[in-house]
């Protein structure tokens, strides 16, 4: 269900949509959705599209005002989730997106 929502909201609209109201639980929920999509065999045929969409979403979230504060206070488990999703999306640890998220 969350993936359907992400398809309705373009990544470029995230900062204006959330402004200062992004909640950590929502961010974790979105990450869990992408984690499930990137690991589910039923989505194998859409994997490259999902990876591309996820990368655009990652960038969109980094433009939200509270993003830095939220990532600063992520738990070890939440950071592990971020690493797992980034790896499943094929984003290497040296890329700029890792620095913004971890």
BELWO-V417833 format. One record per backbone hydrogen bond with DSSP energy under -0.5 kcal/mol. NH is the residue of the N-H (numbers start at 1). CO is the residue of the C=O. If there is no record, write none. Layout:
BEGIN
nh: (NH/NH)
co: (CO/CO)
END
This chain:
BEGIN
nh: (5/6/7/8/8/9/10/13/14/17/18/19/21/26/27/28/29/30/31/32/33/34/35/36/37/38/39/39/40/43/44/46/47/50/51/52/53/54/55/56/57/58/59/60/61/62/63/63/64/65/66/67/70/71/72/73/74/79/80/81/82/83/84/85/86/87/88/89/90/91/92/95/98/99/100/101/102)
co: (1/2/3/4/5/5/8/10/11/13/14/15/18/23/23/24/25/26/27/28/29/30/31/32/33/34/35/36/36/40/41/43/44/46/47/48/49/50/51/52/53/54/55/56/57/58/59/60/61/19/19/64/66/67/68/69/71/75/76/77/78/79/80/81/82/83/84/85/87/86/90/92/95/95/96/97/98)
END
